[in-house]
Amino acid sequence: MSSMLFLNLRFLRDISGISLSWHRRFLRWPFVLVAGKKDLIDLPEVNEEDLEEQFVRGSGPGGQATNKTSNCVVLKHIPTGIVVKCHQTRSVTHNRKLAREILRGKLEVEYNGEESELLRRKRESIQEKREKRRKVNENIERKRRFKEILNTDGDKKC
Amino acid sequence: MTSKSIWFFSQIIKRHGGASQLRSFVRCSSCAAEGAVVPPLHSSITAEQAVKLWTQYFTLQGISEPLLSSQYIIAHALGRKTLDAVDRRRLRDPLTDRERDKVWKLCSKRLTSMPVQYVIEEWDFRDLTLKMTPPVFIPRPETEELVGLVLEDLRLMLGESYGTDLRCLEVGCGSGAVSLSLLHDIPHLRVLALDQSQAAVCLTLENACRLGLQDRLEVQHLDVMGDADTILNKCGPIHFLVSNPPYLLSKDMQSLQTEILQFEDHAALDGGSDGLSVIRSILALASQLLIERGRVYLEVAPCHPPIIQQLIEERMPELLYLETRCDLTNRPRFCILQRKGKDD
């Protein structure tokens, strides 16, 4: 079903807080948002035939006869053996969609190895955070030294 | 309270609060009423600790899904749908008095085996968040698939924008999950929803208003088995009928889990000795209300599809059995039927 390959961008917008123009919803590109980033990465498409999906519903007959809150989706990509689990939401439909998106992210890393765009962005983001923290600490240190100087000057005057 | 419980709690309190709390706990439990089952309120506890504590206590009391129950309830008390959605730092901050009281109040309800969905008074269904109140039937994940299947089928037949004006009948709307989900996804759909329970009718209407979908929905308190004539008069021709009718066999009702037996409406579950009593009435109605080639989408028990197929062939010549679909656990779960056209 092509609807299964197609990502629900409205849902993605809701979870990533980034606004997308509506027309993109109807373009069947294999792209997805990386949460927090405005650029889009080309993620590999997956064929439903390559997937094995399991639904962890707890024990029991299912349907009306069961009332459980567990709705974990386990998705296996048969060609690579990659397995993804998702129980992030209270809706099984959303968990299925999310599982596919997570899987596509893993496939991007798997296929591209060192060249992986996702890994590169992750490294960049870690670097940025380190840089930021270093600057903040430098600032604090600079202010502390300045205060020290002010105090010793004050002593001299008195 | 058993001595085992007292020992158990002393272990937890030592880990979390120390000896003074243990003493006050022992004082409390000795004057507590017979059968009191709630662990004492600690003076200070973080969300993380509360989850652990209540998971252990649910386990001790034999409540099913102890960890998940604890997580969903505490996340809800913190204003979120899941614990994942709560900020990591907030989980390690002490709960405010109000939050703590809310957690204790809600978790105590869960101790009575009340379903989590009734405890927090809401649940999600596809894109919607719906209010839940006992004893109105709580939508199951399989029914999300029923809606998915209806949408996919309609798109195949009518195109991506679902054709022009559509009219649908839902039998047994419960909390409104199916009708509201369809109304949400199909902008020009109009629905007539029926339920034999007044509570279900009220809850469906309330959920419709919360979601702003009340303009395209009509809800009636009617029983498909007893009020067939009224329904035929009120309901004009429909493009499709959808239902998750009671389909359990009467003999299987007694082995249901406590959450269901004690809190959900049995009339929403019990389909009679073969589980088909309501389904038969729905099919009879469908054959008179559907336009030509209009479809019926049903959620049923796994044993039903071949029986329904035979029933149609023998006794309902106006209907054609199209397809059986399985649910995500690979059980036969959904039946698609069609009203024959004049030339069929």
HADDOCK unambig.tbl for C-alpha pairs under 7 A between the chains (distance, minus, plus):
assign (segid A and resid 54 and name CA) (segid B and resid 328 and name CA) 6.95 0.50 0.50
assign (segid A and resid 55 and name CA) (segid B and resid 328 and name CA) 6.05 0.50 0.50
assign (segid A and resid 55 and name CA) (segid B and resid 329 and name CA) 6.09 0.50 0.50
assign (segid A and resid 63 and name CA) (segid B and resid 140 and name CA) 6.48 0.50 0.50
assign (segid A and resid 63 and name CA) (segid B and resid 142 and name CA) 6.05 0.50 0.50
assign (segid A and resid 64 and name CA) (segid B and resid 140 and name CA) 6.81 0.50 0.50
assign (segid A and resid 64 and name CA) (segid B and resid 269 and name CA) 6.68 0.50 0.50
assign (segid A and resid 65 and name CA) (segid B and resid 256 and name CA) 6.39 0.50 0.50
assign (segid A and resid 67 and name CA) (segid B and resid 260 and name CA) 6.78 0.50 0.50
assign (segid A and resid 89 and name CA) (segid B and resid 82 and name CA) 6.88 0.50 0.50
assign (segid A and resid 90 and name CA) (segid B and resid 124 and name CA) 5.69 0.50 0.50
assign (segid A and resid 91 and name CA) (segid B and resid 124 and name CA) 5.70 0.50 0.50
assign (segid A and resid 91 and name CA) (segid B and resid 125 and name CA) 5.64 0.50 0.50
assign (segid A and resid 91 and name CA) (segid B and resid 126 and name CA) 5.53 0.50 0.50
assign (segid A and resid 92 and name CA) (segid B and resid 141 and name CA) 6.07 0.50 0.50
assign (segid A and resid 93 and name CA) (segid B and resid 126 and name CA) 5.77 0.50 0.50
assign (segid A and resid 93 and name CA) (segid B and resid 144 and name CA) 6.79 0.50 0.50
assign (segid A and resid 94 and name CA) (segid B and resid 126 and name CA) 6.69 0.50 0.50
